[in-house]
Amino acid sequence: MINIAIIGYGYWGPNLLRNFNANSNCNVKYLVDGREDRLKIAKNQYPNIETVTNIESIIEDSNLHAVVIATPVFTHFELAKLAIEHGKHVLIEKPMTSNSKEAQLLIEIAEKKGLLLMVDHTFLYTGAVQKIKQFINKNEIGNLQYFDSTRINLGLVQSDVNVLWDLAPHDLSILFYLHNEKPISVQATGVSHTRNGIENIAYLTINYQSNFIAHFNCSWSSPVKLRNILIGGDQKMILFNDIEPAEKIKIYDTGFQIKNDEDKHRLLIDYRVGDIFVPKIDQKEALQSMAEDFAQGILNKVTPISNAHKALEVVKVLEAAQISIKNNGKEVKLDSLWSL
């Protein structure tokens, strides 16, 4: 049995507590939050869990095996570092840290101590993403050509990170899970309408050595909520609509071919529009699978799907995107970041 402390009982903490509490391999021993009113709410629902207001009061407990961190991004590094240095396995809410140097250091410390460091990129555990991964692995859509993400809504404006740091980690983690090629550069633009210098609308393009390209549209200022990913192959194309309650994935047998023509200045394109296939996907809650992956990573020393090295890639791209935004969309090469 893995004894766990969950730190943070705000927006995401209750979901983590519910799923780890239901996991047969885990025992949530502590809940940590500086707000007594939040602890009282949790205590009413989970009376057997010990509630405390600071991590220092529990971190030296030898019977505590793991720490789950669901706090603001700027607190991730110090909390995770403290836990790892005291011999605890760590799961961190996305994004992993505020910068790549912090993320790299956490990985090095965890590996030196033989501890599991994992990041909660929940979407990787959804039935939809797992199904898309199966189609790509079987080469059923052909060679990947593009990844186009739209994640927009109205509200939930953050005060510590911009819209890319808040929304893009979901789809960046999906991109890096589905496509293994390392990007070479990023370009990003964004604007702040909130007078605090934090961008509430941003656009990110990731460039590759091949002809693959990825684009992300993120906004806190949209009148509608959209959660769409388009993935194009040279044989078929995929639409992932996370808001759709039933038909989240649609496979389009659609594409085009360039025909040879004697006139080099004339382009002949043959378009193909075929059937639309809606596959059945697993409806199991993603967080349930994520909690089990964390538990199995500790018990059996297996590398989790959402491992720390993949999470580091997400942070590096976000960091480079921020540099690009502050330099009016200048292309930022990733060589130095990827070589860390």
C-alpha positions in Angstrom: 0.0 0.0 0.0 1.4 3.4 -1.1 0.8 6.1 1.5 0.2 9.4 -0.2 0.0 13.1 0.7 -2.0 15.4 -1.6 -0.9 19.0 -1.5 -3.5 21.5 -2.6 -7.3 21.3 -2.5 -8.3 23.9 -4.9 -9.6 23.4 -8.5 -7.9 20.0 -9.3 -7.1 18.7 -5.8 -10.6 17.2 -5.1 -10.4 15.2 -8.4 -7.0 13.8 -7.5 -8.1 13.0 -3.9 -11.2 11.2 -5.2 -9.2 9.0 -7.6 -6.3 8.2 -5.4 -8.7 7.4 -2.5 -10.5 4.9 -4.8 -7.3 3.2 -5.9 -6.7 -0.1 -4.3 -2.9 0.3 -4.2 -3.0 3.7 -2.6 -3.9 5.2 0.8 -4.3 9.0 1.0 -2.8 9.6 4.5 -2.6 13.4 4.4 -4.2 16.3 2.7 -2.2 19.6 2.9 -3.6 23.0 2.3 -3.0 26.4 4.0 -6.7 27.2 3.9 -8.6 25.8 6.9 -12.0 26.2 5.2 -10.8 23.9 2.3 -9.5 21.3 4.7 -12.8 21.3 6.6 -14.7 20.6 3.4 -12.4 17.7 2.6 -12.6 16.4 6.2 -16.4 16.2 6.1 -16.2 14.0 3.0 -13.1 12.0 3.9 -13.0 11.8 7.7 -10.2 9.3 7.9 -7.7 11.5 6.1 -5.4 13.7 8.3 -5.5 17.3 7.3 -2.5 19.6 7.9 -1.7 23.2 6.8 2.0 22.7 5.8 4.1 20.1 4.2 6.9 20.5 6.7 4.8 18.8 9.4 4.6 15.6 7.5 7.6 15.4 5.1 9.8 13.4 7.5 7.1 10.7 8.1 8.9 7.5 7.1 5.5 5.9 6.4 4.7 8.5 3.7 5.8 7.2 0.3 4.6 9.7 -2.2 3.5 13.3 -2.6 0.9 14.6 -5.1 1.3 18.3 -5.8 -1.8 20.3 -7.1 -0.7 23.9 -6.4 0.1 26.9 -8.5 3.0 26.5 -11.0 5.4 28.8 -9.2 5.3 26.5 -6.1 6.0 23.2 -8.0 9.7 23.2 -7.9 10.3 23.9 -4.2 7.6 21.5 -3.1 8.7 18.7 -5.4 12.4 19.2 -4.5 11.6 19.1 -0.8 9.6 15.9 -1.2 12.2 14.2 -3.4 15.1 15.1 -1.0 13.1 13.4 1.7 12.8 10.2 -0.3 9.2 10.6 -1.6 8.0 9.7 -5.0 6.3 12.8 -6.6 3.4 13.5 -9.0 3.1 17.1 -10.1 0.2 18.8 -11.7 0.9 20.3 -15.2 2.9 22.1 -16.2 5.9 20.5 -14.4 7.7 23.7 -13.4 8.0 27.4 -14.3 11.1 26.8 -16.4 13.2 24.0 -18.0 16.2 24.4 -15.6 14.0 23.6 -12.6 12.4 20.6 -14.4 15.8 19.3 -15.4 17.1 19.6 -11.9 14.1 17.7 -10.4 14.6 14.9 -12.9 18.3 14.6 -12.0 17.6 14.5 -8.2 14.8 12.0 -8.6 16.9 9.7 -10.8 19.9 9.9 -8.4 17.6 8.8 -5.6 15.8 6.2 -7.6 12.4 7.8 -7.1 9.6 8.2 -9.5 8.9 11.7 -10.8 5.7 12.0 -12.9 3.5 14.8 -14.2 -0.3 14.7 -14.4 -0.9 15.2 -18.2 -4.3 13.7 -17.8 -5.3 13.8 -21.5 -2.8 11.1 -22.3 -5.0 8.7 -20.3 -8.3 9.4 -22.1 -9.8 6.7 -24.2 -9.8 9.2 -27.1 -6.0 9.9 -27.1 -5.3 6.2 -26.5 -7.4 5.3 -29.5 -5.7 7.9 -31.7 -2.3 6.5 -30.6 -3.5 3.0 -31.8 -4.4 4.4 -35.2 -1.1 6.2 -35.6 1.0 3.2 -34.4 -0.8 1.0 -37.0 -0.1 3.5 -39.7 -3.8 3.7 -40.5 -3.6 7.5 -41.3 -0.3 7.4 -43.0 2.6 9.7 -42.5 1.7 12.6 -40.2 1.7 16.0 -41.8 0.1 18.4 -39.3 -1.3 18.8 -35.8 -3.8 21.7 -35.3 -5.2 22.5 -31.9 -7.9 24.9 -30.7 -8.4 25.2 -27.0 -10.5 28.4 -26.3 -13.1 29.5 -23.7 -14.3 32.5 -21.8 -12.9 33.0 -18.3 -10.6 31.2 -15.9 -8.0 33.9 -16.4 -4.9 33.1 -14.4 -2.9 35.7 -12.5 0.5 33.9 -12.5 0.9 32.4 -16.0 -0.3 33.3 -19.5 -2.9 31.4 -21.6 -0.3 29.2 -23.3 1.1 28.0 -19.9 -2.4 27.3 -18.7 -4.1 25.7 -21.7 -1.4 24.5 -24.2 0.2 21.9 -21.9 -2.8 19.6 -22.5 -2.3 19.5 -26.3 1.5 19.8 -26.2 1.6 16.6 -24.1 -0.7 14.9 -26.7 1.5 16.1 -29.6 4.7 14.7 -28.0 2.9 11.5 -27.1 1.6 10.9 -30.6 4.6 12.2 -32.6 8.2 11.5 -31.6 10.1 13.8 -33.9 11.9 16.6 -32.0 10.9 20.1 -33.1 13.5 22.6 -34.2 11.9 25.9 -33.4 8.9 27.8 -32.2 7.1 31.0 -33.1 4.5 32.6 -30.9 2.4 35.7 -30.7 0.1 36.9 -28.0 -1.7 39.9 -26.5 -2.8 40.9 -23.1 -6.2 42.6 -22.7 -6.1 42.5 -18.9 -3.6 45.3 -18.2 -1.3 42.9 -16.2 1.0 41.9 -19.1 -0.2 38.3 -19.1 -1.4 37.2 -22.5 -5.0 36.0 -22.6 -4.9 35.1 -26.3 -1.9 33.4 -27.9 -0.9 31.5 -31.0 2.0 29.0 -31.1 3.6 27.3 -34.2 6.1 24.5 -33.8 8.4 23.8 -36.7 10.1 20.5 -37.6 12.9 19.4 -39.9 10.4 17.3 -41.8 7.3 18.7 -43.5 5.3 18.2 -40.3 4.0 21.3 -38.5 2.0 21.9 -35.3 -0.2 24.9 -34.4 -2.0 25.9 -31.2 -4.7 28.5 -30.7 -5.3 29.3 -27.0 -7.7 31.9 -25.6 -9.5 32.9 -22.4 -11.5 35.4 -24.3 -13.7 33.3 -26.6 -17.5 33.5 -26.5 -17.6 29.7 -27.1 -15.7 26.8 -25.6 -13.9 24.7 -28.2 -11.6 21.7 -27.6 -10.6 20.5 -31.1 -7.5 18.8 -32.4 -7.1 18.0 -36.1 -4.4 15.5 -37.1 -3.6 15.1 -40.7 -1.9 12.1 -42.4 -1.2 11.6 -46.0 -3.9 8.8 -46.1 -6.5 9.8 -43.5 -7.3 12.6 -41.1 -8.6 12.7 -37.5 -10.8 15.1 -35.7 -10.7 14.9 -31.9 -13.5 17.0 -30.3 -13.3 16.7 -26.6 -16.6 18.5 -26.0 -18.5 16.0 -28.0 -20.2 13.7 -25.5 -20.3 10.5 -27.6 -18.5 10.8 -30.9 -15.2 12.3 -29.7 -13.1 10.9 -32.5 -13.9 10.9 -36.2 -11.6 9.3 -38.8 -11.9 10.9 -42.2 -10.9 8.9 -45.3 -10.0 12.1 -46.9 -6.9 13.4 -48.6 -5.3 14.7 -51.8 -2.6 13.7 -54.3 -0.4 15.9 -56.5 -0.5 14.8 -60.1 2.4 15.2 -62.5 1.8 17.7 -65.3 4.0 18.7 -68.2 3.4 22.3 -67.4 5.6 22.8 -64.2 3.7 26.0 -63.5 0.4 24.3 -63.2 -0.5 22.3 -60.1 -2.9 19.4 -60.5 -4.5 18.2 -57.3 -6.7 15.1 -57.0 -8.9 15.4 -53.9 -10.4 12.3 -52.2 -13.4 12.4 -50.0 -14.4 9.0 -48.5 -16.1 7.5 -45.5 -16.2 8.9 -42.0 -15.5 6.3 -39.3 -16.4 6.9 -35.6 -14.6 4.4 -33.4 -15.7 3.2 -30.0 -13.5 4.5 -27.2 -13.0 3.5 -23.6 -15.1 5.6 -21.2 -13.0 5.0 -18.1 -12.1 8.2 -16.3 -8.7 9.4 -17.3 -7.6 10.4 -13.8 -8.3 6.8 -12.6 -5.9 5.5 -15.2 -3.4 8.2 -14.4 -3.5 7.3 -10.6 -3.0 3.6 -11.4 -0.1 4.5 -13.7 1.6 6.4 -10.9 1.0 3.5 -8.5 2.4 0.9 -10.9 5.4 3.1 -11.6 6.2 3.0 -7.9 5.4 -0.6 -7.3 6.9 -2.1 -10.4 9.4 0.5 -11.4 7.9 0.9 -14.9 8.1 4.2 -16.9 4.7 5.9 -16.8 3.0 7.2 -20.0 3.2 10.8 -18.6 6.8 10.6 -17.6 9.0 13.4 -16.4 11.1 13.6 -19.6 8.1 14.1 -21.8 6.9 16.8 -19.3 10.2 18.5 -19.6 9.7 18.8 -23.4 6.4 20.6 -22.8 8.1 23.1 -20.4 10.9 23.7 -22.9 8.5 24.6 -25.7 6.4 26.8 -23.4 9.6 28.6 -22.3 10.7 29.2 -25.9 7.2 30.3 -26.8 7.3 32.9 -24.0 10.6 34.2 -25.4 9.1 34.4 -28.9 6.0 36.3 -27.6 8.1 38.9 -25.9 10.1 39.4 -29.1 7.1 40.0 -31.3 6.9 36.5 -32.7 10.6 35.9 -33.4 11.5 32.4 -34.3 13.3 30.7 -31.3 15.6 27.8 -32.1 15.2 24.9 -29.7 18.7 23.4 -30.1 20.0 24.8 -26.8 16.9 23.8 -24.9 16.7 20.3 -26.2 20.4 19.7 -25.5 19.9 20.2 -21.8 
